[in-house]
Amino acid sequence: MNFGPSFLDSESICDSGLYVGVCLMHLIIFLVSPSYCPSVPPLCVCVCVCVCVCVCLIVHQLDTMSDSTTSSTTANDLDLIFLKGIMESPLEPEESPKEPRPSPVRENNVELLQEILSDLNPFTHHSDTAAELTQILTQPHFQSLLETHDSVASQACDSPPPSPCDFVDHEQEDGRTHNLPPPPDAIRMVGIRKVAGEHLGVTFKVEAGELIIARILHGGMIDQQGLLHVGDIIKEVNGREVGQDARVLQEELQAASGSVVLKILPSYHEAIQPKQLFFKCHYDYDPANDNLIPCKEAGLRFETGDILQIVNQDDVNWWQARHVEGGSAGLIPSQMLEEKRKAFVKRDVELAPTGNLCTGVGGKKKKKIMYVTTKNAEFDRHEILLYEEVAKVPPFKRKTLILIGAQGVGRRRLKNKLLLRDPLLFGTTIPYTSRKPKKEDRESRMYAFTSRSKMEADIKSGRYLEHGEYDGNLYGIKMDSIHEVVEAGRICILDANPQSLKVLRTSEFLPYVVFLQSPDFEVLKAMNHSAVEAAVLTKTLTDEELQRTCDESTKMQAAFGHYFDLSIINDNLDETYRTAKAALETVSKNPQWVPVTWVF
C-alpha cells in the first residue's frame, strides 16, 4: 500500500527515530490536505493505519530508551524525548466558558398569537400580505410549535424526562411485582376516527379521582389500533377536561363522530397474553337484564350449551369472551361473581315491626349442615356449575350411552328398542344379585349371581356403579361388566340414576348422556294408556304417579342439566329413537367439544 511519494519511502530511512517523525508528519500532511495523496484508501482506514503504526513504533522506541545504558544525547534522542513527553502528558482540552442557561422571553406565546390574529382580522379582506400572514399563523403545525414552546418554557427541565422503562413493573426479591405510577408530565395525545354510535370497545372506572381505562375488549376498535392500554388515565377529550363520571364519558365517546382526540397519561403496563380457554355455558345470560354490568352495550349474550372463548380474565368479576362461531368479544360474569349471585340467600333474621317493641328480634336461626358421605347425593343437587372448560377434539366413538329420566318416562322401553334394532352396535350389562338363582333364571340369563359376602366386599372396594337392596337381597351393576361390553366393540347402554354421572362422565367411559324429559301431564297419561292397551305395560299409572313423574323430571333437569348432552321430550318413542340414533352418528363423524379432563 502506497502512503505517499517516493522520497518518503520507509526503505530510504534507516534511522528509526527519524522514521517515526516522518510518519507523524506524513499523517499531519494527509489530514490537512487529502488531495496530496489521490490514491489513498478512505480517510478512516488511512487514519487508523497511520495511528497504529506510529503508536507501535513509539512504544517500541520508548522501551529501547529505558534499556539503553548510553548517556549521549543526540538529535534523534531529543526527538524521542519530545515524543515521550507527548505520550506521558496528553494535552488537556481547552475549557470553554460555561454558557448561561437560556431563558424564554415569554411563556404565553399562544395568547400573543391570538392577539396578533385579532389585530390582523380587519386587514385580511383588502390586504394580501395580512391574509397570507394570517394563513401562516393559523396553520396547525405553527400553533403546535407555539404550544410546545410554552409547555417547555413553563416547566423546569434540568434533567431529561425518565424513560418509560422506569415505570414498568419491577420484580422484587419476594417475587411480587409493583406497578409504579407514571410521571406526571408523560402526556400523550391519541387520535381516533369513528362514526356516531360505534362502540370503541373500552370501559372506564374512577380511581383516586381519575378516569382510568378499566378494560379493553378483545377485537374492538381500540384493541385493534393498540393506541390505548389498561390503566391509562384519560385527561381530556377533544380539548375538554373529563369529569369523574365513567358512564357520562362512555356515552359521550359513543355519540362522538369524526376525529376524537384523547389526552392521556399512559400507564406503561404491559399485558400478559393469556392462554386459550374455551368454556361451555350451563346457564342463560342477557346483559340487558344485568344491573351489575359496567356497560350493557359491552355485554355478551349467550345461552345454555354455547361454547365461548375466554380472551381475558384480568378482572375478577367480569371476563371478556366471544362465541367460537365468530363475532366481537364482550363482557360476561366471572365464575366467582355468578356463584355469589346464584348462592345469595336473604337473611333469615328479620327485624320485628317498629310498634312491637316487646318482641325484639324474631325469625329462625341459621341452620348449619355438615357434609356427610351418606348424603352425598343431596349435596350434589345444590352444586353450582356455571362454566365448564372444554376442548375441541376430532371425531370419535363414545363408549357408553347413558339414559337419564324420571321413573315412568320410558327409559327402559327406549333401551330395549335400541338393543333390538341394532344389536351389533349396542350392548348392555347384566346386573349382579346375591339372591339364590331360580330355575327360569338359568334360561333367561337376566342376572349374574354371586354370594352376599363377595358382593358386599366388592361394593366396599368401589367395584359397583350402582347397588341397592330389595326383599333382603342385593342388586347392582358392576364396573367390569361395562368394560366387557366396550371391549367387545359395542356401545354400552345404561339407564342409570343421575347421581352416577359423576363416576361415568370421565375419560374412562366417554359417555353420551341423553335426558328423556317428561311430556305434559295429559300427553304422558295418554301414552300410558296406549302402552297398556298394546300390552307393552301391565300397569296403568294413577294421576298422582303421573304427576310425580312430571315433577321429578323438572327437578332432575334443574339439578343435573349441566351433565346432559341431549334432551328429548319423550312424547313419541319412535321419534325419540331416531333422534338419539342420529345424535350418536353425528358425534362420531364431526369434531366434538368435550370436557378438558378427557383430553389432559
Beta strands, then each sheet from edge to edge (+ up, - down):
strand 1: 170-171
strand 2: 177-178
strand 3: 188-194
strand 4: 202-207
strand 5: 210-216
strand 6: 233-237
strand 7: 240-241
strand 8: 258-265
strand 9: 277-281
strand 10: 307-312
strand 11: 318-323
strand 12: 330-333
strand 13: 349-351
strand 14: 361-363
strand 15: 387-393
strand 16: 400-405
strand 17: 426-428
strand 18: 432-433
strand 19: 448-449
strand 20: 464-470
strand 21: 473-478
strand 22: 491-494
strand 23: 511-517
strand 24: 566-569
strand 25: 592-595
sheet 1: 1+ 2-
sheet 2: 3+ 8- 6+ 5- 4+
sheet 3: 3+ 8- 6+ 7-
sheet 4: 12+ 11- 10+ 9- 15+ 25-
sheet 5: 13+ 14-
sheet 6: 17+ 22+ 16+ 23+ 24+
sheet 7: 19+ 18+ 21- 20+
end
